Amino acid sequence: MSTDPTLIQRLAERIHGFGPAQMTPLAVSLARTAIIDTLAVTLAGSQEPCAAILLQTPGVAEAPGPCTIFGTSRKTSALDAVFINGTASHALDYDDFSQPMGGHQSVPLVAPLMAVAEQRQLSGARLIQAYVVGIETEIRLARAVNFYHYDKGWHPTATLGVFGAAAAVSHLIGLDADRTAVALAIAASLASGVKANFGTMVKPLHVGQSVRNGLLAVLLAEGGYDANPMALEHPQGFLNAFNGVGNYDAALVLQDWANPLEVTGKAMGLKQFPCCGSTHPAIAMMLALRAQEGIRAADVASIEIMPHARRLPHTDNPNPRTPLQAKFSVQYVVARALLDGAVRLVHFEGEAHLNPEIQALLRITTARPHPDMANDGAEQFGAEVRVTLKDGRVISRRVDMLVGRGVDNPMSADEMWEKFYDCGRRALSRHDLLPLFERLETLEKIKDIRELTRLLASRSIPGAAAHAQPEIRTVPAAKANTLLETSWVP
């Protein structure tokens, strides 16, 4: 029998050995921004039915504990808190996303890191470093299994996120390499989530379940559980069971680990629009046509949407019948962009998708894969929108790669605040939001994360904030994120 370390053991050594010297000011800034964004969408999602139903389900969140259920006044155990908060974080599909992951990189990490840091009174700097380790782990695994894994029907946010959660929490609490390996091996048996449930409450439930499972794997490993360290590459392990022989490249998991850090990569970004990331390139192109050509809905005879082929199977929904389905309808969101010049949370509430003007636009809108965007190309987030006007003119806009607002095109402090406020006011009082945002801007300086979690708890009547009138305030320049103003003390 070979005594060479397994893939999980070698991965665990890197997770355990990651240290402050590998952190860069850019990594800290991008991690902080992603955590702020994730907490914002979690607050908004805490008011959604998928989170409310979980809170009402017997046996869920009934255990006593010190961990905050964000946007509420309730506390519970770490496992239950991450289940609720993880589900809420993905409820609106407004969280950041990544091309190599084929999913959402932050929601598997933030809920479990916050809960464990709150329970164990850990610092913001340690949380940020653990977040970076989690990103490194899940994106490296994604590079090994995608895009076959994604195309096969697995939901990588959950199936790979469970490993990210296990890695991040193992690093946060200082598990040694052996126990980190056990946690990862347990996670391999707890991975799940199929794309057939996209457009339903089960999609965010995937995240809640995966982060709970990732945390559970760490707690079991910490307590003395054992597991097979061959659980990734075993003939009946994760890689072969989920992808199949010949459909992955295990070497990519460790190749150039943390050099450069995945968190600083250009193929991931924040969401400007609260809907499936695969629709964003097409939304952006319709907004560009509207702004640059001055077109309006009344001018249009037909709309043709041509995204990259990989963006279409789960977004080709020409007649969405629910708000959730509308989030996964490229036809709907492009029509919204044309009609309103924006795509906002309110467009996925109530019967907004049944608006008569939208329905009229849907009847003249088609979608098909772009014939010139290669399936195996490096650029997977492209789209062209072609509009035929009633006067016979045909105008179009095309982008070959647009993954949200990333390192090359970051959101400004004002844009971050506007999104944070729009999300947060659905769960918290308007008067609580700016202090929370300002505290998050200095996350790495917080000595005890409870200084932050107490600001994430509701002190008002549940749901009342959702009806508050908007109050857009400009963030003082001194509060804006910069890449260099970073005090790094883990």
HUFEN-V899252 format. One record per run of one state. SS is the DSSP state (A for helix, B for strand, O for the rest). FROM is the first residue (numbers start at 1). TO is the last residue. If there is no record, write none. Layout:
# HUFEN-V899252
<<SS & FROM & TO> <SS & FROM & TO>>
This chain:
# HUFEN-V899252
<<O & 1 & 6> <A & 7 & 17> <O & 18 & 19> <A & 20 & 22> <O & 23 & 24> <A & 25 & 45> <O & 46 & 48> <A & 49 & 56> <O & 57 & 66> <B & 67 & 68> <O & 69 & 74> <B & 75 & 76> <O & 77 & 77> <A & 78 & 89> <O & 90 & 96> <B & 97 & 98> <O & 99 & 102> <B & 103 & 103> <O & 104 & 106> <A & 107 & 120> <O & 121 & 123> <A & 124 & 145> <O & 146 & 147> <A & 148 & 152> <O & 153 & 153> <B & 154 & 154> <O & 155 & 155> <A & 156 & 159> <O & 160 & 160> <A & 161 & 173> <O & 174 & 176> <A & 177 & 190> <O & 191 & 193> <B & 194 & 194> <A & 195 & 197> <O & 198 & 200> <A & 201 & 223> <O & 224 & 237> <A & 238 & 242> <O & 243 & 249> <A & 250 & 253> <O & 254 & 261> <A & 262 & 264> <O & 265 & 267> <B & 268 & 270> <O & 271 & 276> <A & 277 & 293> <O & 294 & 296> <A & 297 & 299> <B & 300 & 307> <O & 308 & 308> <A & 309 & 311> <O & 312 & 322> <A & 323 & 327> <O & 328 & 329> <A & 330 & 340> <O & 341 & 344> <A & 345 & 348> <O & 349 & 351> <A & 352 & 354> <O & 355 & 355> <A & 356 & 362> <O & 363 & 364> <B & 365 & 367> <O & 368 & 382> <B & 383 & 389> <O & 390 & 393> <B & 394 & 399> <O & 400 & 404> <B & 405 & 405> <O & 406 & 412> <A & 413 & 424> <O & 425 & 429> <A & 430 & 440> <O & 441 & 442> <A & 443 & 445> <O & 446 & 449> <A & 450 & 456> <O & 457 & 463> <A & 464 & 467> <O & 468 & 476> <A & 477 & 479> <O & 480 & 490>>
